[in-house]
Amino acid sequence: MKRVIITIVVVIGVLALIGWVLSKNKAENEAKTAVVAETGGAIVVKTAEVSRQPIVLDFSANGNFAANQDLMLLSEVSGRVTRILVNEGARVSRGQTLALVDPEISNLDRQAAEESLQKLKTDYARYKSSFETGGVTKAQLDDIELQLRNAEIKLQQANRRVEDATVRSPINGIVNRRDIEVGAYLSPGTELFEIVDISRLKLEVTANETQVVNLKVGDKVTITTTVFPDKEFSGTVSFIAAKADNTLNYPVEITVDNSAASELKAGMYGTAHFKFPEQQPAILIPRGAFIGGVNSNRIYVLNKDTTAVTRQVVAGRIFGEEVEILKGLEEGETVITSGQINLSEGAKVQPQG
């Protein structure tokens, strides 16, 4: 019995909901009918008058500052660290000694290589003399000569390992991080120091296809940052990508001289302001005026008798929501910017508002 009552209540609720929906649809249809009656059967559309407007090519782009060089210095030898000559934050020059590694093993390797080389030089002189008198064959002489060249190479390698026991900075910069301590044992590939050169910074931004065609390497750019809101920095476009990224934008690098005060740091946000000469005014219409998109080059124009007719135009550059018209429209004409889906050639329309 309880289940029957629940079923009846549910059915009544569904019927009430259906009745409410039908009543709402009837009210909406009546409202639409009233609008059509008021407009005399004309289709309500939005319009815009065609006029020449100034073209502004200026734009801004946000990005991050990157260091001119960011190097992780790795160990090239094995051994124990005996001295560290710089700390984090120290400014270093190219070739400056940063740390010393115990060279005992490297020195022993070099001594062994020198002794082996001297012995082979003596053997080579003796073999050469014997070859001239017929005591050895040409193959034996060639073999000792090859061993001599290999010994010279091994000595060069040993000398290089001794030199690498003195860790030197390969670039000018600042020690951003130190990963070793005195007494630590190193192996080839161990991370030693991170050295960052911020005497010049690179602001990395992107530009779309409309913007990038107006850029060239060497252009001067004004840069601002929220960290120093009362200052402006000067930069120069140093790189423009030849290929768009996955977002269909083109990476652009702007070099900023930071050697004087070193106020800017790598990783900070910056805004590049690109300025261009004033352009001649051009005919611009809303992007939404095109039937099926800008590539169709077709729009609806409002006649004096308030009918809609299609017009073939030639679209030029796109500036956000505005499109330049190169051919097909004159100043003073009126284009339909919305409601085209309900239109057909010669349809009666009524501009809204």
Secondary structure, 3 states (H helix, E strand, C coil): CHHHHHHHHHHHHHHHHHHHHHHHHHHHHHHHHHHHHHCCCCEEEEEEECEEECCCCCEEEEEEEEEEEEEEEECCCCEEEEEECCCCCCEECCCCEEEEECCHHHHHHHHHHHHHHHHHHHHHHHHHHHHHHCCCCHHHHHHHHHHHHHHHHHHHHHHHHHHHCEEECCCCEEEEEECCCCCCEECCCCEEEEEEEEEEEEEEEEECHHHHCCCCCCCEEEEEECCEEEEEEEEEEEEECCCCCCCCCEEEEEEEECCCCCCCCCCCEEEEEECCCCCCCEEEEEHHHECCCHHHCEEEEECCCCEEEEEECEEEEEECCEEEEEECCCCCCEEEEECHHHCCCCCEEEECC
